[in-house]
Amino acid sequence: MGAALPGSGADGEQWDSLVAVLDLIRRRGVRTRAELGRQLALGRTLVTQRVGQLIDSSLVHEGPLGSSIGGRATRELCFRASAGTVLVAELGVTKVSVGRTDLAGTLIEHHEQAWDIAQGPEASLRQIGDLFDAMRPAEPVWGIGLGVPGPVEFTSGRPIAPPMMPGWDGFPVRDWLAARYAAPVWVDNEVNAMALGEHRAGLGRGVDDQVFVKIGSGIGVGLISGGRLHRGAQGCAGDVGHIAVTDPVGTICRCGKSGCLEAVAGGYALVRDATAAAEQGRSEHLAARLLAAGRLEPRDITGAAELGDRVALELMNRAGHLIGEMLAMLVNFYNPSLMVVGGGVAAVGDQLLAAIRQNVYLRSLPLATRDLRVVASELEDRAGLVGAGLMVIDELFSRERFRSWFDDSSPTGRPELTAS
């Protein structure tokens, strides 16, 4: 048995060392007490106490004997990722995805279906809840994470004036889900969740300064700075879709302003312009797809571009040019070493990525692009779900929140944790 649990009255040094030991086992995969002591510069007795406390709390268990290089082999330490589950959801403009992760952030299952976000918050959240219930996880629910396609005040879990989410302004999303599930809930912009997922489980692993670019119905950016997600003061950092770009037509955006990037280069804009070209007879291929399906989707435009359709090529190249110019400004300002491009539009072909990459390198300073890679997302449609799970896990295991539920060995049934 380990030493007595620190409890909520333990001093700061006790908690710092306990959190540090768990973090190395949970996130860094450290397996032995000796290695914990070396990395944290802690004595053997203190490491043994902290590991014992984590074993007593059922957060850590001893696995098989490790390899020996001369001394006595010791049992490896393992984080109990299966002790609970995290329910995750990503709500887009035209679809909803749900899933669940273990406590290491591994996506265990996920499902996707078409959905119109304009049906409003209560109908949309009920649908997410029904999809959660259908999964019927055997493990206790430790928390819920949700990404939405609009600005979110992270401290309250409320969307604030989201252009693509009619009826959602100020709606208490976090409180609604917390009441249904009696669980702690965190809500963020979906691109922040995507950035976190790609940083920790995709191509961004080990890259401290990177940008995730989401190109779907709208356009947004998630920023990883110094290995941490950067949300900004109120949570709306990276909302680049409403940067004004050159637009001789003065296209009105759904935010009410004219010339916004996503109004001329996002998925909604591509479909709008491709539909107009098809209806005007300027593209036989797009006209045929429109006649067959009744509507066009981004994949139809990409498919037409790959077949050499002039209108589709012009649309993709123009979008890539405009997005690339905006991203070049971001590269000059922020100087990331990796740029990951994802989202529903970016995932359907290479034409847009090639145009973006060309313009980023053309318009950015040579030093800023010397080591910059511009790549497609490895996680694709799973990035947001994985990131939503990691968001919840990081919050639950943050120093003060961990301290508030550690005595109970689980945060299940503690929705008030989001306020702490």
C-alpha positions in Angstrom: 0.0 0.0 0.0 1.1 3.6 -0.7 1.2 6.5 1.7 -2.0 8.2 2.8 -3.7 10.3 0.2 -2.7 13.9 0.3 -6.3 15.1 0.5 -7.5 18.7 -0.2 -5.5 20.1 2.8 -2.1 19.0 1.5 0.5 21.7 0.9 1.5 23.0 -2.5 4.7 21.0 -2.7 2.9 17.7 -2.1 0.5 18.5 -4.9 3.2 19.7 -7.3 5.1 16.5 -6.9 2.0 14.3 -7.2 0.8 16.1 -10.3 4.3 15.9 -11.8 4.7 12.2 -11.2 1.2 11.5 -12.7 2.0 13.7 -15.7 5.1 11.8 -16.5 3.4 8.5 -16.3 0.2 9.6 -18.1 1.6 11.8 -20.9 5.3 10.9 -21.2 5.1 7.2 -20.7 7.7 7.0 -17.9 7.5 3.5 -16.6 9.8 3.1 -13.6 10.2 4.8 -10.2 13.9 5.2 -10.9 13.2 7.2 -14.1 10.6 9.3 -12.3 13.2 10.2 -9.7 15.8 11.1 -12.3 13.5 13.3 -14.4 12.0 15.1 -11.4 15.1 15.2 -9.2 13.0 13.6 -6.4 14.3 11.1 -3.8 13.4 7.5 -3.8 11.2 7.7 -0.8 9.2 10.6 -2.1 8.7 8.9 -5.5 7.6 5.7 -3.8 5.1 7.7 -1.7 3.6 9.5 -4.7 3.4 6.3 -6.8 1.7 4.6 -3.9 -0.9 7.3 -3.6 -1.6 7.1 -7.3 -1.9 3.3 -7.1 -4.3 3.6 -4.1 -6.4 6.0 -6.1 -6.6 3.5 -9.0 -5.1 6.0 -11.5 -1.9 4.0 -11.8 -1.3 0.3 -11.7 1.8 -1.9 -11.9 2.2 -3.9 -15.1 4.7 -6.6 -16.2 8.3 -6.7 -15.1 10.5 -4.4 -17.1 13.8 -5.3 -18.7 16.9 -5.6 -16.5 20.4 -4.3 -17.3 22.1 -5.9 -14.4 20.0 -5.2 -11.4 16.6 -6.6 -10.2 13.8 -6.0 -12.7 11.0 -3.8 -11.5 7.3 -3.8 -12.4 6.4 -1.1 -14.9 4.0 1.7 -14.0 1.0 2.2 -16.2 -1.7 4.9 -16.3 -5.2 3.4 -16.0 -6.6 4.9 -19.2 -9.6 2.6 -19.0 -10.8 3.8 -15.6 -13.3 6.2 -17.3 -14.5 7.5 -20.6 -14.8 11.0 -22.1 -17.8 11.7 -24.4 -16.8 14.0 -27.3 -18.7 15.8 -30.1 -17.9 18.1 -32.9 -20.8 20.1 -34.3 -20.4 21.5 -37.8 -22.6 23.6 -40.0 -23.9 20.6 -41.9 -23.0 17.6 -39.8 -22.4 16.3 -36.3 -19.8 13.8 -35.1 -19.7 12.1 -31.7 -17.4 9.6 -30.1 -15.7 8.6 -26.9 -12.1 8.5 -25.8 -10.3 6.8 -23.0 -8.4 8.8 -20.4 -5.3 8.9 -22.6 -7.3 10.6 -25.3 -7.4 7.6 -27.6 -10.6 7.6 -29.7 -12.4 4.4 -29.1 -15.4 4.8 -31.3 -17.0 7.6 -33.4 -20.0 8.2 -35.5 -21.1 11.0 -38.0 -24.3 12.1 -39.5 -25.8 15.0 -41.5 -27.2 17.8 -39.3 -28.3 21.4 -39.9 -26.9 23.6 -37.1 -29.6 26.2 -38.0 -32.1 23.9 -36.1 -30.9 25.7 -33.1 -29.1 24.8 -29.8 -31.7 22.7 -28.0 -32.5 20.5 -31.0 -28.8 20.1 -31.8 -27.8 19.3 -28.2 -30.6 16.8 -27.9 -29.4 15.1 -31.0 -25.8 15.0 -29.6 -27.2 13.6 -26.4 -29.2 10.9 -28.2 -26.0 9.9 -30.1 -24.1 9.8 -26.8 -26.7 7.6 -25.2 -26.6 5.2 -28.2 -23.0 4.4 -27.5 -23.8 3.2 -24.0 -20.2 3.2 -22.6 -19.5 0.7 -19.8 -17.0 3.0 -18.1 -18.1 5.9 -16.0 -18.3 9.2 -17.8 -15.5 11.5 -16.5 -16.3 14.5 -18.7 -17.7 15.8 -22.0 -16.0 17.9 -24.6 -17.7 19.7 -27.5 -16.4 21.8 -30.4 -18.7 24.2 -32.2 -18.1 26.3 -35.4 -18.0 29.7 -33.9 -16.4 31.9 -31.2 -16.8 30.5 -27.7 -16.2 32.3 -24.4 -14.2 29.4 -22.9 -14.8 30.3 -19.3 -18.6 30.1 -19.6 -19.0 27.6 -22.5 -21.2 30.0 -24.4 -21.0 30.9 -28.1 -20.8 34.6 -28.6 -22.3 36.1 -31.8 -21.4 33.1 -33.9 -22.1 34.0 -37.6 -22.8 30.4 -38.8 -24.9 29.4 -35.7 -28.2 31.2 -35.8 -30.0 31.2 -32.5 -26.9 30.2 -30.5 -25.7 33.6 -29.3 -25.1 33.4 -25.5 -26.8 29.9 -25.2 -25.5 28.1 -22.1 -24.2 25.0 -24.0 -22.0 23.8 -21.1 -24.8 24.1 -18.5 -27.3 22.3 -20.8 -25.1 19.3 -21.3 -23.9 19.3 -17.6 -27.5 19.2 -16.4 -28.3 16.2 -18.7 -25.3 14.2 -17.8 -24.3 15.4 -14.3 -20.7 15.6 -15.6 -18.1 18.4 -16.1 -18.3 19.8 -19.6 -16.0 22.0 -21.7 -16.9 23.8 -24.9 -14.5 25.3 -27.4 -14.3 26.5 -31.0 -13.9 23.4 -33.2 -10.7 24.5 -34.8 -9.1 24.8 -31.3 -10.1 21.2 -30.7 -8.7 20.2 -34.1 -5.4 22.0 -33.4 -5.0 20.3 -30.0 -5.8 16.9 -31.5 -3.3 17.2 -34.3 -0.7 18.6 -32.0 -0.9 15.7 -29.5 -1.9 12.8 -31.7 -1.2 13.7 -35.3 1.6 15.2 -37.4 2.1 18.0 -34.9 3.5 15.7 -32.2 6.7 17.3 -30.7 6.2 20.6 -32.6 5.9 23.5 -30.2 4.9 26.2 -32.6 2.3 25.3 -35.2 -0.9 26.4 -36.9 -3.9 24.3 -37.7 -6.0 25.7 -40.6 -9.6 24.5 -40.9 -11.3 25.0 -44.2 -14.9 24.0 -44.2 -18.0 26.0 -44.5 -16.0 28.7 -42.7 -12.3 29.2 -42.2 -10.5 29.3 -38.9 -7.0 28.8 -37.4 -5.9 27.1 -34.2 -2.6 28.2 -32.7 -0.2 26.1 -30.7 2.5 28.3 -29.1 5.3 26.9 -27.0 3.5 23.6 -26.9 0.2 25.0 -25.6 -3.1 25.9 -27.2 -3.4 29.7 -27.5 -7.1 30.8 -27.0 -6.5 34.5 -26.4 -8.0 36.7 -23.7 -11.6 35.7 -24.3 -11.2 32.6 -26.4 -11.5 33.8 -29.9 -7.9 33.8 -31.1 -7.5 32.5 -34.7 -10.9 33.7 -36.1 -9.2 34.6 -39.4 -12.3 33.8 -41.5 -13.5 37.4 -41.0 -10.3 39.1 -42.1 -11.1 41.4 -45.0 -9.6 40.5 -48.3 -9.7 42.1 -51.8 -13.2 41.5 -53.2 -14.3 43.7 -56.0 -17.9 42.4 -55.7 -18.1 43.3 -52.0 -19.6 39.9 -51.1 -21.6 40.1 -47.9 -20.5 37.6 -45.2 -22.9 35.9 -42.8 -21.4 38.0 -40.1 -22.9 41.0 -41.8 -19.7 42.6 -43.1 -18.4 42.5 -46.6 -15.3 41.0 -48.1 -14.5 38.5 -45.3 -12.2 35.7 -46.3 -14.6 32.9 -45.7 -17.3 34.7 -47.7 -15.2 34.4 -50.8 -13.0 31.4 -50.2 -14.8 29.1 -47.7 -16.7 25.9 -48.5 -20.0 27.8 -48.6 -18.6 30.3 -51.0 -17.1 27.6 -53.3 -20.4 25.8 -53.5 -22.3 29.1 -54.1 -20.1 30.1 -56.9 -19.9 26.7 -58.5 -23.7 26.4 -58.4 -24.0 29.8 -60.1 -21.5 28.6 -62.8 -23.5 25.4 -63.3 -26.8 27.2 -63.6 -25.3 29.6 -66.1 -24.0 26.8 -68.3 -20.3 27.7 -67.7 -19.3 24.2 -66.6 -20.8 21.1 -68.1 -19.4 18.9 -65.4 -20.7 20.9 -62.5 -24.1 21.3 -64.3 -24.3 17.5 -64.7 -23.5 17.0 -61.0 -26.1 19.6 -60.0 -28.7 18.0 -62.2 -28.0 14.5 -60.8 -27.8 15.4 -57.1 -29.9 18.5 -56.8 -27.1 20.3 -55.0 -23.3 20.6 -55.2 -20.8 19.8 -52.5 -17.1 20.7 -52.2 -16.1 17.3 -53.3 -17.9 17.9 -56.6 -15.8 21.0 -57.2 -12.6 19.1 -56.4 -13.6 16.2 -58.6 -14.3 18.6 -61.5 -10.9 20.3 -61.0 -9.1 17.0 -61.1 -10.8 16.3 -64.5 -9.5 19.7 -65.8 -12.8 21.6 -65.6 -11.8 25.3 -66.1 -14.4 26.8 -63.8 -13.6 24.4 -60.9 -9.8 25.0 -61.4 -10.4 28.7 -61.2 -12.5 28.5 -58.1 -10.0 26.2 -56.3 -7.0 28.3 -57.3 -8.7 31.6 -56.3 -9.6 30.2 -52.9 -6.1 28.8 -52.4 -4.6 32.2 -53.4 -6.7 34.2 -51.0 -6.3 31.7 -48.1 -2.6 31.5 -48.8 -2.1 35.3 -48.8 -3.9 35.5 -45.4 -1.8 32.6 -44.0 1.4 34.3 -45.3 0.7 37.2 -43.1 0.1 34.8 -40.2 3.4 33.1 -40.9 5.3 36.4 -41.0 3.7 37.4 -37.7 3.8 34.1 -35.8 6.6 32.2 -37.4 5.4 28.6 -36.9 7.4 25.6 -38.0 4.4 23.5 -39.1 1.1 24.4 -40.8 -1.5 21.6 -40.9 -4.5 22.1 -43.2 -7.7 20.2 -42.5 -11.5 20.5 -42.5 -14.2 19.3 -44.9 -13.1 21.3 -47.9 -9.3 20.7 -47.5 -9.8 17.0 -47.1 -11.4 16.3 -50.5 -8.4 16.9 -52.7 -4.8 18.2 -53.3 -5.7 21.1 -55.6 -6.5 23.6 -52.8 -3.6 22.5 -50.6 -1.2 23.0 -53.5 -2.5 26.5 -54.2 -2.3 27.4 -50.5 1.2 26.1 -50.2 2.4 28.0 -53.3 1.0 31.3 -52.0 2.3 30.9 -48.4 5.8 30.4 -49.7 5.5 33.1 -52.3 4.2 35.8 -49.9 6.1 34.9 -46.7 9.5 36.1 -45.6 12.3 33.6 -46.5 13.4 33.2 -42.9 9.9 32.5 -41.8 9.5 29.7 -44.3 13.0 28.2 -44.1 11.9 25.3 -42.0 8.1 25.6 -42.5 6.2 22.5 -43.6 2.6 22.9 -45.0 0.9 19.5 -44.9 -2.6 18.0 -44.9 -4.0 16.7 -41.6 -3.2 13.2 -40.6 -6.2 12.8 -38.4 -8.7 14.2 -40.9 -12.2 14.1 -39.6 -11.1 12.7 -36.2 -8.9 15.7 -35.2 -11.7 17.6 -33.6 -13.0 14.6 -31.6 -9.5 13.6 -30.4 -8.8 17.3 -29.4 -12.1 17.6 -27.6 -11.2 14.6 -25.5 -7.7 15.9 -24.8 -9.2 19.2 -23.8 -11.4 17.6 -21.1 -8.5 15.4 -19.9 -6.1 18.3 -19.6 -8.7 20.3 -17.6 -9.5 17.4 -15.3 -5.8 16.7 -14.6 -4.9 20.4 -14.2 -3.4 21.0 -10.8 -6.3 22.6 -9.0 -9.1 20.6 -10.5 -7.2 17.3 -9.9 -6.9 18.4 -6.3 -10.6 18.9 -5.9 -11.6 15.4 -7.0 -8.6 13.3 -6.1 -10.0 12.2 -2.8 -13.0 10.6 -4.6 -10.6 8.9 -7.2 -13.0 10.1 -10.0 -14.6 13.3 -11.2 -17.8 11.4 -12.2 -20.9 13.3 -11.2 -19.1 16.5 -10.5 -20.4 19.1 -13.1 -19.3 21.9 -10.8 -15.7 21.2 -11.6 -15.8 23.4 -14.7 -16.4 26.4 -12.5 -13.3 25.8 -10.3 
